[in-house]
């Protein structure tokens, strides 16, 4: 067993012995950046802008409320707050309700509803991904697949709802009931 004297600058010299002899140096690693991935924030805000525009075309007051929801989604993403995202989505739903009450077109309301759902879901997913793996991780594919799946389910659901609306508008309640049941089964299957 050999003992080496400390060097002049106070650090211990490394021994040439077995691997366990050398003192371990701690490597300074930067702290993980827990912000949501940039793609998730961008997709969420673009989707929220589409929802705002659709509601604005349906009824200006509803569009203004969805504009406030867009600001809330941005704030929730930057502050990393799931609660703020949920409140923003709630304001958006109220905006869609107001636009519908004011006589907005069904098509614009369905587009706004799907876009709002995608915006909230992608923003919430982005917060979770940021917390779990950090912003620096490769998450583009994950965010893109999640956004695409949410958009697909939303579009299919909106299509079924629109089909029910059109069937019921033609005074065919049996067809409306059949389409509604089909929509419920399709939605339940998609969510499993």
Buried (B, 14 or more C-beta within 10 A) or exposed (E): EEEEEEEEEEEEEEEEEEEEEEEEEEEEEEEBEBBBBEBBBBBBBBBBBBBBBBBBBBBBBBBBBBBBBBBBBBBBBEEBBEEBBBBBBEBBBBBBEBBBEEEBBBBBBBBBBBBBBBBBBBBBBBBEBBBEBBBEBEBEEBBBEBBEEBBEBBBBBBBBBBBBBBBBEEEEEEBBEBBBEEBEEBBEEEEE
